[in-house]
């Protein structure tokens, strides 16, 4: 179970003017009772943005990661075993009395905890869970109740706490392992599309997260952005900001010069970038073509 207190430090989010404005708008939507849904390519910062938004509510945060095995027992809860209580009465020496009670033990699921106590729920990559699992959110968002079906509990549902709020994140439908979400659920949330930041903004993030100066980080983000732009199938599968961060961090730690002619730098870029670049090429030998593209781009920066 993942419960993050509002004071806890989430992964740092570099907040430029556009990001601050987006967070401000999204917070207003949550305060008005509407769930927010951030969707976009991997590495666009959806999870960091969702956690930063959740922190602004100053409520405990529950984090759930979507996956195809998630079910009602994970979300609502279930009986986890049995407890027994034994009482032996020998108050009267000649009388021996023994009483034993056995009862099932219930444990609240993550969603039930969040709904009960008014947490901010961050449901990360919710489209990786089966649509039948996510159907439970329809009652939460529409009727303000959480059904307790299949739990053997006496109450059929519980009321949603007035402070409860939910933030969804998802990858585009073309990503592997992603299910098509039912329209009824999408209609009940405000969906905001996120894209990769431009190379200038990405360079600022790299500068603040690594020990490199902005001139060096601009060279890295320009290199990655140019390779992303050459993807012939789907640019969402190209190298992301995470790849830029890997290159910048490793170059700083290993004292590798940010120089396109430097063989160590070229090899670092090939190791980090060849897989995401080759995935988005539609050629006879994508691996070899990706390595050539990376070397060419290194020499051009």
N, C-alpha and C positions, 0 to 999 in steps of 0.2 A: 504494500500500500504506500502511495506517495502523497504525503500531505506537506505542503510547504507553507510556512508561516509568512504573513505579509512582510515581515521584517527581513526574512532570509534573502540572501543575495543570489539572484538568478544570473544566468550567463549575461555578461555585459552587453548592452545594446547601445551602439553609437547613435545618438539622436540628433540628426540634422533638422533643418527647418521643416522639411516635408514629413519626416517621421514624427516629429512632435505634433504637427497639425493632424496627422492621421490618428495618432493616439488620442488626441483631444476629441476628435469627432467620434471615434469608436467608444470612448468612455461615456459620451452623451447618449449613444445608442443603448449601451448597457443600463445606464441609469433610467432610461425610459422603458426598460423591460424587454428589449430586443436582443437576442443572441447575435454575436458577431462571428463571421466565418472568414478567415484569411485563407486564400487559395493561391497557389503559384508554384513555380518550379522548385525543385530541391536546391537548397542553398540560398534561397531568396530571403531568409530570415523570418519565416512565419512563426516558428516556435518561440524565438527570442522576443518577437513583437507581441505574441499572445501572453507570454509570461510578464512582460513589462506592463501590458495593459491590465492584467490581473492584479499586479502589485499596486496599481493606482487605486484600486477599490478598497485597499486597506482591510481586506478580509482574508482569512486562511484560504490557501489555494490547494485544490486537489488536482493532480495531474494523472490523466489516463491516456495510455498509448493504444491506438487502435490496432487490432490484429484479427485475423480470421477465426481464431479460437476463442475470442471474447464472447461470453454468454451471460445469461441472467444471473447466474450464481456469482460471477465476478462483479456485476453491476449492483444487483439488489442484495445479495448475500445468500446464506444457506446454513443449514445445520452441519456443524463440523464434527460432532461426536456426542458422547454421553458423559454426564457427571453423575456420580452416586453419592448419597448421603446416608450414613449409617448411625443409628442412635441405639445405644445399649443402656437399659435402665435396670440397675440392681439396688434401687433404693430400699426395697424390702429384700432381706437376704434370701428368703425362701422363694422369691419370685424373680424369674429371669425374663426380661422383656427385650426383644430385639426388633428394631424397625429400620427398613432400608428403602429409600426412594431413589429411582433412577429417572433422569430427565435429559432431553436433548439440549445441546448447547448451540445457540444461534450466534452468528457473527455477521454484522452489517457489511454489505458490499460498499465499494467506493462511491458509487453514484448515490446510494441510499444515505451514506454519511453526509455527502455534500448537500443533498436536498434537505435533510433533517436540520442541519446546523447552519445553513445559509452560506456555504463556502462558495468561492469562485471556482468553477470547474473548467479546466483547460483540457479539452478532448483532442489530443494531438493525432493527426492523420486518421481522422475518424472514418474515412472512406476505405480503410484497410479492414474494417470490421464488416461483417455481413449485414446487409440491409435489414434482415429480420431482427438482428440484435439491436440495431439503431432505432427500430420502430418504437421502442419504449419512450424515446424523446418526444414523440408526437403528443402523448398525453401530458407530459411535463410542460411543453411549450404552449399547448392549446388549452387544456383544462386546469393546469396548475396542480396536477396530482401525479404521484408515482404509483402505478399499479403494482401490487405485490402478488401477482399470479404465480402459481406454482411453488409457493413458499411454505405452505401449511400454516401460515400465520392466521390469526383470527380476523385481523383487519384486512379488508380487500385493497386498501390503498392508504397512502399518507399524503397530507397536504404539503405542497412545496413551500419551504421557508421564504418569507418575503425578500430576504437578502440574497437568495440563491441567484447565481448568474452563470452563464456558460459561454465559453469561447471555443470555437471549432477551428481546426486547421486541416488542410488537405492538399494533396498533390493533384495535378491534372489527370484526367481519366486515362490518358495514353500511358501512364506509368504502370509498370508491372505490379500485380498484387492489389490493384485498386478496383473497388466495386462501384458500379453506377448507383448513385444515390437517388432515392425516391423523391419525386417533385414535391410531394406533400411536406417533406422535411425541409427541403431547400426553400420553400415558400415561406417558412416561418423564421428564417434568419436573414440577416443582412450580409451578403457576400461581397467581399472586397478583394479584388485581384491585385496581386503583388508581382512585380517583375524584378529582374536583376537591376541593381543600381548601376548608374553609369560609372565609367572607370575612375573619374575624379572622386566620386563619393566612396567607391571601394578603396581607393588609395588612402583616403582619410582614415577609414576603418583600420586598414593594415598598419598605418603609422601609429595609431593609438594602441594597437594590440601587440605590436612587435617593436624591436629596437631599431628598425630601419628608418631612414629619413624619407620625407615625402617624395623626393626626386626618385629614389630607388623603388618605392612602392608604386609610383606611377608607371614605371617601366614594367613592373610585374603585372599590374592590372590591365595595362594596355595590351600586353602580350596575350593574356587570358581572354580579354574581350575580343581581340582580333580572331583568335582561334574559335571562339564561340560563334562569331559571325560567319565562319566558313562551314559550319555544320550544314550538310546537304539534306538531312532527313528531318530532324527535330532539334531546334536550338535549345529546348528545355533539357535535352540530354547532354548538352555540351558541358564544358568545365564551368564550375560555379565559383562563388566567392570563397568557398571552403578550399578549393584548389589553390587560389591565390594566397590564402592564409598559410597553407602548408608550405608553399615555396618560400614565402617571406620568413616564416618561423625557422625552417630548416637552414635557409641561407644564413640567417643571423647566428644560429646556434653553431653551425659548422664553419662559420667564417668563409662562406663562399661569396665571391664577388658577383654583384648584380651586373654582369657584363655578358652580352649576347655572344661574344667570341670566346668566352671562358668555357672550356670543355666540362668542368665540374658543374657549372651552372646549366649548361645544355643537358647534361645527364640527369640532373635534378629535375629539370622541366619535363624530360622524357618520362622519367619514373612516375611523376605525379600526374601528368596530363595525357599520356598516350592512351590510357584506357577510356576516359570520358570522351576524348576526341574521336577515337576509332569507332566508338559506339554510334556516333552520329554521322558517319560517312557511309555512303553507298557506293563502294568501289570493290574491285576484285580482291585487293589486298589492303584492307583498311588499317591494319597495324603498321605496315611499312609506310603507307601514305601519311598516317598520323605522325609518325616519327619525323618524316621529311618536312611536313608542315610546321612541326614544333621547332626544328632546327632553323628553318627559313625565317620563322617569326622571331626567334631568338636573335638572329643576325641582323634583323631589321630594326630592333629597338634601340 
